[in-house]
Amino acid sequence: MPKFKYKVRELSGNETEGEMEASDRFAVASQLRSAGKSVISVEEVSKGFVLNMDTINEMLSRVKEQELIVFSHNLSAMMKAGLALSRGLSIQERQTKNPALKKTLKTLIDEISRGSTLSAGMAKFPKVFSPIFVSMVRAGEESGRLSDALLVVGDQLEKSYLLKKKIKGAMIYPAVVIVTLIIIAVLMFIYVVPTLAATFKELNTELPTSTKVIMWISDTLSNHLLFGILVVSGVVGVIVLGLRTKAGMRALETVSFRLPVVGALVRQSNSARTARTLSSLLSSGVDMLEAINITRDVLQNSYYKEMMTLAGERVQKGIPLSSVFAENDIYPLLVSDMIEVGEETGKLSDMLLNLALFFENEVDEATKNMSTIIEPLLMVFIGASVGFFAVSMISPMYSVMSNI
């Protein structure tokens, strides 16, 4: 049973400290109040750093987005049911199986017991709680609608998670097919081509250029497999490192804008994320400039980050948000038109929410259509690859047969 250190004020007015074993801090506080004492603070006694499986799991684990969605929704429901914030956090802390989230919630409970706010405690865990999460919770605390703010941020996280999941899901099928094709090709080069190559050398016949290329690749993989792996790994490593640089990522983003299907998906997904983030923040009471800055941090594409930076500068000068979006072509025209209507009617957050729903549906349809388009393209690619290989290896045989 854990041990807790407490500080109380006696009936005489003197402050005293002590330690007590109990199931949780609430049980300690209850016992102390029953004894007629006024509780000042209750903290769990730290056991120090002990290297065991629990400590290792805590160090290696991370808080997933799905867990934050469940956490925010559950805490919102508990607070609406009348539970105190500290009690709701304690229940969540006991229920979670994730060591990292459990440690985070314990710290939040301690912060609140010292008189701090939930948003201030969350701000100490930037790897767990994003800026949008902290800002919306802070706005909810200031407006006295914390439970509503938690529900909104939970919905925001859920929609963002589903959006990313749909886009990744559309990429899984072609990735699996291409990887499988590469594995089969490598096995063919190592085990099948060398046999045919030996036959061609014995017959001493003139080989087409394509056949020579395939035989050279086969010879390299068969006799210098480790070297080949190192070369491929080096090329992949250079590409990955290049994409992590600003210039490399910028080049990839520029290309993605110009691809037929991918370009539309990039615009729609970023429009959906921008609209939903702005809508969630504004509806929670966050001021426009802070909402724009947080949205900029949420977006990953550098073009859209620059656009939101420009929007913040223009809005600060008194220029309407809709005019900034209208001047840039990376967002569809519908975005600026709907924002303009929202500004005129005073229902900007509602219009942004409608925009988010529209573009999320568009992304959903685009990912379904992408799968439909990618399948025949993959079949053409696979057919061309197999055809090239077959023609390159069979044509020398026909030459030999014709000479005979």
N, C-alpha and C positions, 0 to 999 in steps of 0.2 A: 504494500500500500504506500502511495507517495506521501512525502512529508512536506508540510507547508509552514512557511514563516509568516507570522501575522503581527500587526501593530494595532492596538486598540486604545480607546480612551475609557478609563474607569469612571465610576460614578463620582469619585472624588475630583475628577478632572485631570488626573495624571495619565500620561501616555506610557504604556508598557508594551514590551515585545515578547514573543514566545514562539514555540514550534509545536505543531500538532500533526498527527497522522490522520488522514481521512480519504474518502473516495475521490473527492474533488474539492475545489476552493469554495464552492457554494455550501457544501456540508460543513466546512470550517466556519464560514461566516454565520451559518444558522446556529451552530453550537455556541458561538461567542455571543450572539445576540440573545440566545436563551439564558445566558448567564448574566444578562443585564449590562453587557459591554457594548460600546459604540465602535464598530469596525472601521478602521482607517484604511488598511491595505492587507491583502492576502496574496502571497507569492509562493510558488512551488520552489522548494530548495533544490538548487542545481546539484547534480551528481558529478559534475566535472566531465571531462572528455574520457569516454571509455570506448575502446575499439572493439566493437562486437558487430554481430550481423545487423542489428537495428541501426547502429551508427553508419555502417557501410551502405545500407539501403537508403538511409536519409541523405547521404552524400551523393549517391548515384541517381536517385529518383528526381523527377521533375513534375511540375503541375501541368497537366494536360488541359487543353481548351475545353474538352467535354466536362472535366471536373469543375472548372470555373462556372460553366453554364448551370450545372446542377447546384453548385454552391449558391450562386446568386438567386436562382429561382426558389430554392428551399428556404434561404434566409428571409427572402421577401415574404413568403407564405407564413413563416413563423411569426414575423413581426406583425403582419396583418391579423394573425390569430390572437395577438395580445402579448406574446412573449417579449421579454426584455432582450435588447441586442446582445448583451453578454451571455445570457442564457441560450439564445439561438446559436451563437458562435460555439459555445461549449458543447451543445448537442451535435453540431456539425463536426467538431473536432473529435468527438468520441466515435462518430459513425464512419469517418473517412479511413481508408486503408492505406492511403498514400503518405509515407513518412514525411515528405517535403511539405505537403499541404497541412499535415497535422502539426508540424513545427511552426508553420506560418500562422495557423489559427491560434495556437497557444500564445504566440507573441502578440497577436491582435487582442486577445483577451486580457493579457497583462497591460497593454497600452490603454485599453478602455478602463480597466480597474484603477489606473493612475489618473484618470480624468481626461485622457486624450480622446480624439475623435477617430472614427473608423477610417476615414480617408487619410488622416495623418499616419496611421499605422500601416495602411496599405502602401502609401508612398515609400515606405522603407523597403518594399519588396518589388523593385521595378521589373525583375525577371518573372514575377508571378502576375502582378496586376499592371496592366498597360496604362498609359496616360489617360486614355478615354475612360477606363474603368474608374480610376481615382477621381477624375474630374466630375463624372456623373454622380458618384457617391457623395462628393463634396457638395455639389449643387443640391442633391437630395437632402443632405443634412441642413444646409442653410435655409431651404424652403420648408423644412419640416415634413418632407415626403420621401423619407429614406426608403421605405418599403417599395414605393412606386419606382424610384430611381433604380433600385436593385432589379426589379422586374424588367425595366426597360433595357438595362445593360445586359441582362441575361438574354433577352430576345436579340439584342444587337450581336452578341457573341455567337448565338446560335445561327443567325442568318449568315454571318461572316464565315462561320465554320462550314455550313452547308454549301455556300458558294464555292469555297476553295475545294471542298470535297468533290463537287460536280466537275470542276475543271480538271482536277487530278484524275478523276475517274475516266474522263474522256481520253486521257493520255496513256492509260494503263494498257489497253488492248494493242495499240501500235507498238508500244515499247516492248511488250512481251513477244510479239511476232518478230520484231527486228532482232532482239537478243537471241531468240531461238534460231533464226536464220543464220546469224553470225556463228553460233556454236556448231550448227550443221556444216557450214562452209569450212570452218577450221578442221573439223573431223575429216571431211572429204579431202582437204588439202594434205592432211597428215597421213591418212590410211589408204585412200583410193588413187589419188593422182600419182604417187610414186610408182605404183605398179604399171600404170599406163605409160608413164614417162620412160621407164626401163624398156618397155616394148618398143617405143618409138626410137630410142637410142640404138637398139639392136638392129632395127630395120634401116637405120641411117637414111631416113627420109627427110625432105625439107618440111619444116613446120611453120604454120602461120604465126604471125606476131602475137595474136591473142593466146595461142597455145603456149608460146614461149613465156609470156607473162605469167600464165597460170602455173607453169612448171617452175618458174623462178620463185613465186610465192610459196609453192609447195616445198621446194628445196630449202628455203629459208626457215619455214615453220618446222620442217622435219629435222634439220641438222642444227638449227640455231634457235630453238624454241624459246630458251631463256632470253636470248638477245631480242627476239621478236616481242616477247612479253614486256621487256623493259622499254623498248621503243614505243609500243602502243601505250603503255602506262605513262611514259614521258609526254607523249602527245596529248593524252587525256588530261594529265596534270597541268600542262601549259594552258590548255583550253579552259579548264576550271579556274585556274589562278587568273587567267586573263579576264574571265567573266566576273571575277570578284573585284576587279579594278573598276573605277568610274568609267574609264574609256571603253572597256570591254562590255560592261553592262549597258552603257549608252548605245553602243553599236548593236547589241542584241535587241534592245528596245526599239531602235530605229527600224531594224529588219522586221520585227514582229508587227509593226504598224503597217508595213507594206505587203504582208502576206495576205492572200485573198480571204481565207476563213478566219485565220488567227487574228488578223487586224481588227475585225469586227468584234471578236470575242474580247480582246484587250480593252477596247473602248466601252463595251457594255459592262464588263465586270468592274472596271474602275469607276464608271458612272454609278453603278449600283452601290459600290462601297462608299463613294463620296456622299451620295444622297442619303444613305441610311445613317452614316456616321454623323453628318450634320443634323439630320432630323432628330436623332436620339439625343444629341447634346443640347440642341436648342429647346426641345420639349422638356428637358430636365432642368432648364433654367440657366444653362451656361451662356455667357455673353458671346456675341457674334465673333469677335476677334479671337477669343480663346478657342471657340469651336473650330474656326478655320485653321488655327495652328495645330490643334490636336488632330484634325482630319489630315493635315499635311503629313504628320508623323505616322499616321495609320497607313497611308498609301505607300506602296513600294516602288512604283514606277517614277523615275526621275522627272519625266515630262510633266506628270501630274503633280509632283511635289513643287516644281517650279511654278506651275499654274496656281496652286493654292497659296504659295508665297506671294505671288503677284496680287492675288485676290485680297490677302490680308493687308497689303500696302495700300491698295485702292480703297478698300472699305474704311480704313483708318482715315483716309482723306475725305470721306463722305460720298464716295462714288458707289452706286448700287451694285450689289453682288451680281445681278443678272447681266449687267453691261460687260463685266469682266469675262464671264463665260461666253458671251456672244462674240467677243473679239477673238476667241481661240477656237481652232477647229478640232482639237483633240477630244472634246466633248460633243455629242450630237446636239443639233439645234434645239431639240425638245427640252434639253436641260435648261438652257437660258430662258426659253419661253415659259416653262413651268415656274422657274424661280421668279421671273418677272411678275407672273400672276400672283404668286404667293406674297411677294412684297407689296403689291397693290391692294390685296385683300387682307393683309395682316395674318395670313395663315401659311407662313413660309414652311414651318416644320411639317404641316400636313401635306403640302405640295411635294416636299422632298421625300416624304414617306411614300406617296403615290409613285413618284419617280423610281424610288428604290424597288418597289414591288414590280413595276413595269420592266425594269432592266433585269431584275432577278429572273423573271419569267422568260425574258429574251435569252439570257444566258442558259437557262434550262433547255430551251428549244435549240439553241446553237450547239450545245454539247451533244444533244441527240442527233442533230443533223451532221455534226462533225464525224460521229461514229459511222453514219451512213456513207459519208463522202470518203472517209479514210479507208474503209474496207475495200472498195474497188481499186483505189490507188495502190494499196498494199499488194493486192493480187497482181496488178500490172507490174509492180516493182519485183515481186517474187518471180513472176513468169519471165521477165526480162533477164533476171540474174541466172535463173536455171537455164534459160535458152542460150545465153552467152556461154555458160559453162559447157553445156551439151555440144553446141556447135564447135567450140574450141577444141574439145577432146575427141569428137567423132569425125570431124572433117579430115584429120590426118589419116584416119583408118580408111576412109574412102579413097584417099590419094594412093595409099599402099595397095588397096584392092584393085584399083584401076591400072596400076603399074604391072600387077601380076597378070 
